[in-house]
Structure formats: structure tokens, C-alpha cells
Amino acid sequence: MIDILVTGAYGQLGSEIKELSSNYPHYRFDFTDADTLDISDEQNIKSYFENFKPQVLINCAAYTAVDKAEEEITFAELINVHAPANLARQCNSIDALLIHVSTDYVFSGKAFQPYKESDITDPVSVYGKTKLDGENAIRANSKKSIIIRTSWLYSYYGKNFVKTMLKLAHDRGELRVIADQIGSPTYAADLAKVILDIIPQSMKIQTNETFHYTNEGVLSWYDFAVAIMELSGLKCKVTPIETKDYPTPAARPSYSVMNKSKIKSTFGVEIPYWRHSLKLCITRLFRLS
Ligand SMILES: NC(=O)c1ccc[n+]([C@@H]2O[C@H](COP(=O)([O-])OP(=O)(O)OC[C@H]3O[C@@H](n4cnc5c(N)ncnc54)[C@H](OP(=O)(O)O)[C@@H]3O)[C@@H](O)[C@H]2O)c1
């Protein structure tokens, strides 16, 4: 039996991990969120670790409001930098493995080929900078950790682009969606399964390692919106626009495709194609709504 603490368990990723957890009878989970285990409360985290001594911590908790982070810098730093640093110290103190999730927004978006884990980071937003600083704080405070960078996360749970497009398609006759930001979506259920699958192999790793994981395929937000309409059977016109026509407080990388060779070769992971996973999520949304 492996004892696993999941923080931020009511978010998109945490909820998908919870949903899959019964498929892993050799794992014993403790699912927590801000109301039961606030990761920024150092004293609370310390006493949790003293009392329960998890072997693995999957940190799904984060400050994820990309635009609001431009204003709420101190709060975003508390959750995305200082809290992960403390989680790393606590894991280190009992030799537990920390699995942490980061983002494609650590990159500038100026590349022309998929980013590798070793490529230079240069975030263009406060959120991206806090996530990068959080990664570095973990590496500085931990002997063994797995940091998984993902992008364009969506799920049956929580707020995300897929659910927003479906709602807007009902409310409006036409959607205008950015066509000059290129990346790869990630179905949180796929990422959740990978995280759970790689735990036994990850526990043997004695270093700080970074991996990239998204669904396979490369597309723009516009392409993604068109596919959402097609797969859901909604007859809503989608018009491509440029980033300059949809100004947001935080800048986004214009190209954030990530190279996934390392996670595939290290763990033998097979990654689903984005459209296949999108179809599964939309089916689930329509079936259960
Ligand atoms: N969403 C994306 O498109 C995306 C893209 C790339 C990477 N990521 C990364 O992927 C990870 C998972 O993202 P997600 O989309 O699942 O996030 P999410 O849906 O926003 O969930 C985050 C969870 O963390 C909780 N939380 C916030 N502050 C906390 C605290 N102090 N203590 C404990 N829990 C706290 C939130 O609770 P409340 O709701 O109560 O605040 C929420 O349940 C994050 O690290 C994120 O940075 C996300």
C-alpha cells in the first residue's frame, strides 16, 4: 500500500485523480483542498506531515487565475512559490516524493519547435513567473521530485475553455476565437491517469526531474473551438481573430507546444490524440449534464 496525499483535490486535475482513484486499490489516498489543508499554512502542513507521513504528495493546488495574477502578485506567489517550497521541504524531511504540476506559461512562446524540458524559460506573465519560481523553489528544497508541465487543461470538472465555449455557443450565434496562439490541449483525466500510473517508477527516482505532458497534436484556440462545436453538434459560427483583437491583462505565449519525448521514453507512456480525448470529455459532459 502506498500512502498518497492529494492537495487541491477539488480542482480540475484533483477531481479527475479522485474519480480514477478506485482503479488503484494499492494506493491509499487522502484528498484535501483549501478548506481542509491550506498549502500556504506552514504550521498546518508541518503537523500533517508529522502525523500522517505520506509517501507521495500530488500537489494539484495552485493559484490559476492567469489574468487576476497580474494584480494579485503577492497572493499568487504565496500559493505558487512559497507553498510549494514548503511542501518540498516537508516531503524532503520524511523522504516522500513530491509530484508537482507546472505550466507551458514558463516559456516565452517565441520558439518555432516544441519546447524541451531543458529549454530556456522566460515567462511573459506574473502567473507564468510564479509557476517558474515555484518549480525552482521545489528543486532548491527537494532531493527528489517530479514536476510535470502541462498546458490548456480542461476537464468535466471546474472552469475551462471547453465548458466556456459550450456555454457561449448556447448564448450567442457566433464566437470569435484567437487563431494565432498555438499549443496543445490536455484532458485532465489523461494527465490524472499518467500521474497515477507512473508513481511506482517515480518512487525509484532519486533526483529532481521535469517532464512535459499534453495530449498529442498541435492546434490554435480557434481550431479547438471549431472541434468543440463539431463534436458537440452545436451549430455556432466560429470566427478566427488575432491576439491583438482580444486584449487580456496577462500576455500568453503565442507558441507553447511542448516536446513529450522524455515522459514517453522514461515511463513508456502512450499519449492520446487531443481530438480523441476531447470527444470523451464532451460525451461525458452531455451524458452527465
Ligand atoms: N488550467 C490550466 O489550463 C492549466 C494549464 C497548465 C498548467 N496548469 C496547472 O495544473 C495544475 C492543476 O490545475 P487545475 O486547472 O486543476 O487548477 P484548478 O482547477 O484551479 O484547481 C486548483 C485547486 O487548488 C485549490 N487551492 C487554491 N489555493 C489553495 C490552497 N492555499 N491550499 C489548498 N488548495 C488550494 C483550489 O481551491 P479553490 O477553488 O477553493 O481556490 C482548487 O481546488 C496547477 O498547478 C496549474 O497551475 C493548469
The ligand as an SDF file (V2000), in Angstrom:
LIG
                    3D

 48 52  0  0  0  0  0  0  0  0999 V2000
   -5.9010   25.1230  -16.0360 N   0  0  0  0  0  0  0  0  0  0  0  0
   -4.9890   25.1420  -16.9930 C   0  0  0  0  0  0  0  0  0  0  0  0
   -5.2680   25.4330  -18.1640 O   0  0  0  0  0  0  0  0  0  0  0  0
   -3.5690   24.7660  -16.6550 C   0  0  0  0  0  0  0  0  0  0  0  0
   -2.6170   24.7970  -17.6850 C   0  0  0  0  0  0  0  0  0  0  0  0
   -1.3010   24.4320  -17.3800 C   0  0  0  0  0  0  0  0  0  0  0  0
   -0.9620   24.0700  -16.0920 C   0  0  0  0  0  0  0  0  0  0  0  0
   -1.8970   24.0780  -15.1040 N   0  0  0  0  0  0  0  0  0  0  0  0
   -1.5030   23.6740  -13.7510 C   0  0  0  0  0  0  0  0  0  0  0  0
   -2.1290   22.4450  -13.4700 O   0  0  0  0  0  0  0  0  0  0  0  0
   -2.3920   22.3450  -12.0690 C   0  0  0  0  0  0  0  0  0  0  0  0
   -3.8520   21.9560  -11.8540 C   0  0  0  0  0  0  0  0  0  0  0  0
   -4.6450   22.9780  -12.4510 O   0  0  0  0  0  0  0  0  0  0  0  0
   -6.2330   22.9440  -12.3990 P   0  0  0  0  0  0  0  0  0  0  0  0
   -6.7210   23.5270  -13.6770 O   0  0  0  0  0  0  0  0  0  0  0  0
   -6.7070   21.6230  -11.9220 O   0  0  0  0  0  0  0  0  0  0  0  0
   -6.4740   24.0410  -11.2490 O   0  0  0  0  0  0  0  0  0  0  0  0
   -7.8530   24.4510  -10.5480 P   0  0  0  0  0  0  0  0  0  0  0  0
   -8.9940   23.7700  -11.2000 O   0  0  0  0  0  0  0  0  0  0  0  0
   -7.8290   25.9430  -10.4610 O   0  0  0  0  0  0  0  0  0  0  0  0
   -7.6780   23.8100   -9.1090 O   0  0  0  0  0  0  0  0  0  0  0  0
   -6.7780   24.3050   -8.1820 C   0  0  0  0  0  0  0  0  0  0  0  0
   -7.2560   23.8710   -6.8340 C   0  0  0  0  0  0  0  0  0  0  0  0
   -6.3180   24.3680   -5.8710 O   0  0  0  0  0  0  0  0  0  0  0  0
   -7.0690   24.8030   -4.7690 C   0  0  0  0  0  0  0  0  0  0  0  0
   -6.3010   25.7400   -3.9500 N   0  0  0  0  0  0  0  0  0  0  0  0
   -6.0520   27.0460   -4.1800 C   0  0  0  0  0  0  0  0  0  0  0  0
   -5.3500   27.5610   -3.1680 N   0  0  0  0  0  0  0  0  0  0  0  0
   -5.1500   26.5600   -2.2750 C   0  0  0  0  0  0  0  0  0  0  0  0
   -4.5190   26.4660   -1.0360 C   0  0  0  0  0  0  0  0  0  0  0  0
   -3.9500   27.5430   -0.4510 N   0  0  0  0  0  0  0  0  0  0  0  0
   -4.4860   25.2730   -0.3860 N   0  0  0  0  0  0  0  0  0  0  0  0
   -5.0780   24.1910   -0.9330 C   0  0  0  0  0  0  0  0  0  0  0  0
   -5.7120   24.2210   -2.1160 N   0  0  0  0  0  0  0  0  0  0  0  0
   -5.7490   25.3910   -2.7800 C   0  0  0  0  0  0  0  0  0  0  0  0
   -8.2820   25.4500   -5.3790 C   0  0  0  0  0  0  0  0  0  0  0  0
   -9.2990   25.6040   -4.4170 O   0  0  0  0  0  0  0  0  0  0  0  0
  -10.2910   26.8750   -4.5040 P   0  0  0  0  0  0  0  0  0  0  0  0
  -11.0160   26.7270   -5.8080 O   0  0  0  0  0  0  0  0  0  0  0  0
  -11.1260   26.7240   -3.2890 O   0  0  0  0  0  0  0  0  0  0  0  0
   -9.3950   28.0960   -4.5100 O   0  0  0  0  0  0  0  0  0  0  0  0
   -8.6360   24.4330   -6.4500 C   0  0  0  0  0  0  0  0  0  0  0  0
   -9.4480   23.4020   -5.9370 O   0  0  0  0  0  0  0  0  0  0  0  0
   -1.9890   23.6790  -11.4740 C   0  0  0  0  0  0  0  0  0  0  0  0
   -0.7050   23.5720  -10.9270 O   0  0  0  0  0  0  0  0  0  0  0  0
   -1.9470   24.6250  -12.6650 C   0  0  0  0  0  0  0  0  0  0  0  0
   -1.0280   25.6850  -12.4680 O   0  0  0  0  0  0  0  0  0  0  0  0
   -3.2020   24.3940  -15.3610 C   0  0  0  0  0  0  0  0  0  0  0  0
  1  2  1  0
  2  3  2  0
  2  4  1  0
  4  5  1  0
  4 48  2  0
  5  6  2  0
  6  7  1  0
  7  8  2  0
  8  9  1  0
  8 48  1  0
  9 10  1  0
  9 46  1  0
 10 11  1  0
 11 12  1  0
 11 44  1  0
 12 13  1  0
 13 14  1  0
 14 15  2  0
 14 16  1  0
 14 17  1  0
 17 18  1  0
 18 19  2  0
 18 20  1  0
 18 21  1  0
 21 22  1  0
 22 23  1  0
 23 24  1  0
 23 42  1  0
 24 25  1  0
 25 26  1  0
 25 36  1  0
 26 27  1  0
 26 35  1  0
 27 28  2  0
 28 29  1  0
 29 30  1  0
 29 35  2  0
 30 31  1  0
 30 32  2  0
 32 33  1  0
 33 34  2  0
 34 35  1  0
 36 37  1  0
 36 42  1  0
 37 38  1  0
 38 39  2  0
 38 40  1  0
 38 41  1  0
 42 43  1  0
 44 45  1  0
 44 46  1  0
 46 47  1  0
M  CHG  2   8   1  16  -1
M  END
$$$$
